[in-house]
Amino acid sequence: TGRRFVLLVALLIPTVAAAGPWTQTQGSSYLKISAGYLSTVSEFNHKATRQDLFEEDPGFEDGSFRDMNLVLYGEYGLFDPLTLVGSLPLKALRASRTGLVGGGLLRQRSALSTVGLGDLSASLRLRLLAEPVVLAVQAGLDLPFYGDAPDNEGPPLGSGEIDAQAHLLLGRSLGQIYVSTRIGYKRRAGRLHDEILFGAEGGGHWGRWLGALRLDAVRNVQTPPDIYGGPIVTPLPGGGGVLPDLVIGDQHSLKLNPSLTYTLSHGLQVQLEVLSVVSGTNTLAGTQWAIGV
């Protein structure tokens, strides 16, 4: 049961998705380092209802989850229409809960932590069209930079599998304002099912300030299961019961990401952003705050 919990919360941490369709010119680059903090006691269940962590599990209560992360993101122009894109997070995860024994007669508080590198995301973005709109494709892999799940059943840093994803990106600049949209597909290895990815972004420049609003959606190709209410399976008459073999990383999610960027000098900016999971299925409900340079 402990493993079921940490997989639920850790596999659904917000990650860097495909950016806009614009590419770097040959030899030019963009580098961003950001620090983020997420703390939550809530989740969305299989019916997309927001509730406390473990609300449907009689064996635990008072669940909480925290993610402190440092993310390195970069772009490099290999050729004028082709850009190399990559990101790598360093995460410090902590999952806490109170275990109930004997109907709550015995209560035991536990907190498990994991620190390490997450998935390296590496992809190529190819511009297909520059006018009247910018059209590009981006494809790449998510590569695990860690071994097996933690021995202490602490939050894992990812699924441990190599996943592939591809996006079609479309954007347009209108003076000081820009808009973009994207659609993608993520092919997941292992037991997890594939995902369809959607996104849209808009923003504008005002002097040294840049404001933006981004929307990201994930839709699993399978219906996410009820990870708490699965029936007990008894393979033999009168035999011992076992938990069903559930694929518990499957999810839907909708995330809202406003940001505000200030230009300090040529080539140097500071950014404040908020990423909130506003709805979903089998996913965390919470808000991450981040500051980047």
N, C-alpha and C positions, 0 to 999 in steps of 0.2 A: 504493500500500500504506500509506503514511503517513496518507493521508486516511481509509482504512478504519479504522485504529486509533483516531484521535482521535474519529471519529464513534461508535465503539463505546463508548468510555469516557465521553464528554461527554454523550451523550444519556440516560445512565442514572443521572445524579446524583440522589440523593433530593431530592424537592421537597415543598412543603407541599400536603397533600391536604385534602379536606373535613374540617372539625372536627365536633363533636357537633351535635345538633339544636336546642340551646337558642339563643334569639335575644335580642338586646339590647332593652330597653325604649326607647321613643321618646326620642331625644336623648342616650341614654347611649352609651358607647364603650369599647372595649378596644384597647390598643396594646401590641405586643410587639416588641422589638428583640433579635435573637439573633446571636451570632457562632459559626460552626461551623468545624471542621477535619476533613478526611478525607484520609488517606494510605494507599495500598494498592499492592501488587504482584501482586494476584490477581484472577481473574475466574472466572465460571461459563461454560463453553462451551455449545454447542448441545445437548449431552447432559446438561446440568445438573451436570457434573463440575467441582469446584473445581480450578483449576490456576493456574500462573504466567502473567502476561501474556505473550503471544507464544509460549507453549509449543508451539503447533501451527503456528507460522509460522517456516519455516527462514531467513527473511531478517532476523529481529530476535531479540533476547534482552534480558534484564535490563530489562524494561519496568516503569515505575512511574507513578503518577498521584497528583496532589495537588489538593485543592479547599479553598481558604480562602474563606469566604463571610460576608456580613453580610446578614441577612434582616429586612425590615420587614413586619410582619403587623398588620392592623387590622380591627376590626368597628365599625359605627356603626348605631344603631337609627333607621331612617327612620320607621317606625311600630311600634307594639307587636308585631305579628306579622311584620314585614319588616325584615331586617338586611342592610346592605351589607358585603361581605367582600372583602378584597384583600390581596395579598402581592407583594413585589418584592425579589428578591435582587441583591446586588452580589457578583460572583465574581472570584476570582483563581485561574486554573487553570494547571497545569503538567504536561506529559506528557514523560517521558524514556524513552529506549530506546537500545540499541546496535545499529547496523546491521552486517550481516555481508556481506562481498563476497568472492567467490572461495572459497566454502566456509569462510569464517571467517579466511582469510589476512589480510584487511584488516578492522579493526573500528573503527567510528566512532561515538562517543557523541554524542547530540543531545538537547537539551532545548528545548521550545517552550512559550511561555506566552501566555495571553490574559486580559485584565482588562476587565470591563465589567458592565453591567446584564443580567440574565437576562430571563425572561418575566414580564410583569406578569399576575398572576392576579386577575381581577375577577369577582365573582359576587353573586347575591342569594339569601338564605336566607329561605324563607317557612314559618312555623309553621302547620301544618294542624290540629294537635290538641295540647292541653295536658294532658289527663287521660284515662284513668289512666296513659298513657304520653305522652311528647312525640314527635310525628311532624312531620317537616319535609321540604321539598324544597329543593335548592340547585342552581342552574344558572349557568354563566358561561363566560367565554372566557379562554384563555391568549394573551397578545399579546406578540410579540417586541419588545424594546426595543433592537435591534441590527440591523446590516445583514447583508451576506453573510458566509459563513465567512471566517475570517482568511486573509490572503494567504500567510502563512508556514506554512500547514497546521497551525497550533496548535489546541488544543482549542476547538471552537465553543461558544458560550454557550447553544445550543439548536438546535432544528430549523429555526428561521426561519419557521415556518408558524403560522397562527392556528388553534388547536385549540379545540374546544368540549367541555364535559363537564357531566353532570347526575348528581345523587345523590338517593337516598331515604335519609333519616336517621331513626333511631329510638333513643330513650333513656329512662331511668328513674332517678330519684333515690330512694334508700332511706335516709333519714337522712343519715349521714355518708358513705355509699357511693353510687356511681353506676356505671351501665353504659350503653353505647351501641353501636350497630352501624350499618353503612351499606353500600349497594351502589350502584355508579355505572357510567356508560358514558362513555368518552372518544372523541370523533369527531376523528380526526387528519387534517389536511390534507396535501397533498403525497403522497409515496411511502410514508409509514409507514402501517401498518394500525391499525385501531381497537383499543381496549383495554377490558376489563371490570375494574372496580375493586371491591375488597372491603375491609372494615375492621371492627375491633371495638376497644373500649376499656373499661377499668374502672379505678376508683381510689377513694380515700377520704381524708377529712380527719382529722387528729389534731392538735388545737390549731392551731398556726401552720403545720403541715406538710401537704402534699398529695402523695401518691404515686400514680402512674398507670402503667399498662402498655397500650401500643397495638400493634396488629397491622395491617399494611397489605399487601395482595396485589394484584398486577397480572397479568392474564392476557390475552395477545394473542389476537385472534380468528384469527390465522394461526399456523402452526408456525414458530417462529424458525429461520432458515436456518443452515447451517454456513458461517460467514463466512471460515474459513481453508481448508476442504477442498473448496471448490467446484471442479468440473472446469473445465479450460481449454477454451474454445470455439474451434473452428477453422471459420469460416464457409465457407472454400473449401478444396478438397483441396490439401494442401501449403502452405496459406496461413498467415499469422501468427496465433498464438493470442492471445486476449483474455480478460480476466477476465469471469465472468458478471455480469449486472446484478442484484446482490443488494440487497435492502432490509435494511440491517444495523442499523437502529435498533429492529427488532421484538424483543420481550423478554417473559419472564415474570420475576416477582420476588416475594419474600416478605421483609418487613422487620419487625423487632422494635424497639420504641421505648419503653423505660422512661424515666421522668422523676421528678424530685423537686423540689418547689416549696416555698419558704419565704416567708411573709408578713412583710415588714419593717415595714410600717405600712398603714393603711387605703388601699387602692388601689395599693399598691406591693409587688411580689413579685420574687424572683429564682429562676431555674429552671436546673437542670442536667439535661441529657438526653443519651441515647445512642441512635443509630439504626444498627442493624446489619443488613446484607443477609445473611440466614442461608441463603437458597437462591435459585436462579434459573436462567435460561437466557439466554445472550448478555448478561450484565450484570456489572457490577463486583461483587467480593466484598470487603467492607470495612466499617469502622465509623466513623461520624462522631460526634464529641463536640461539644456545643454548650452555651453558657451564655447565658441570656436574662434580660431585665428587662422 
